[in-house]
Amino acid sequence: MDIQTFYNEFYRRAELSAAHARLCERVYGQNLCQHGMADLAQLHLLVELLDVQASDRVLDLGCGTGHITEYLCKRTGARFTGVDISDRAIARALTRTATNTLPLTFTVGDLCELPYPPQTFDKVCSIDSHYFVEDFGCFMDNCLRVLRPGGKIAIFSDEGRGVDGLDERMLEYPETLISQWLTAHQIPHTARKLTDANKAHWRLKQQVLTTLRDDFAREDNLFLYENRLNECLDHNRDWDCRFLYILAPNRVV
């Protein structure tokens, strides 16, 4: 199953699933149909470190069904645009928000071929979405292209050194692949370490999923349950690192 087909099916099921809603409420703090690791505390940190202002235009990369995008829009008053490769997810986002008055739009698009003119956005955020692009350099070039001078980019990531089986709990951000790429391309950046919170996230998610298995089964939604559980069991999650990178480029593309 390719990524677009998977996420079309995932979001179709997740938006209608009461069990998935309970999972999100208990793990993330609120049901925003999440499929990543950023809970409410991390979303609030994103707004703070990215310094989102009501006058900003913000691009949310990999927005899914747009619940997080909508939440951030309501919290900040900024104009948000969400983009995602899943046409089903974007269709749901557009339908759900069609009657509200928020400064909010959604578009189907590839993160390496962003459908926006140069220097369109004041801020760009990638909430656990860069994993799904094959060429990080192409991804970053697109982010830089659509960013206005003086703008900022935020990237949540647990990628670390990009080598399977490494214990990266003690890793600091300059040692990561993302930081090394940014440094090599002379892009100023800092990062907030979230490794301990990430470890707690995965443990809690696995515990909550175990208690909800029968609820998922009654909904005929073991597809969702198994996907979320397999994320937890994919490798030793206690060894993962996690950072929120804040980029302040001195150049645009």
Buried (B, 14 or more C-beta within 10 A) or exposed (E): EEEBEEBBBBBBBBBEBBBBBBBBEBBBBBBBBBBBBBBBEBBBBBBEBBEBEEEBBBBBBBBBBBBBBBBBBEEBBBBBBBBBBBEBBBBBBBEBBEEEEEBBBBBBBBBBEBEBEEBBBBBBBBBBBBEBBEEBEBBBBBBBBBBBEEBBBBBBBBBBEEEEEBEBBEBEBEEBBBBBBBEEEEBEBEBBBBBEBBBEBBEBBBEBBEEBBEBBEEBEBEBBBEBBBEBBEEEEBEBBBBBBBBBEBEEBE
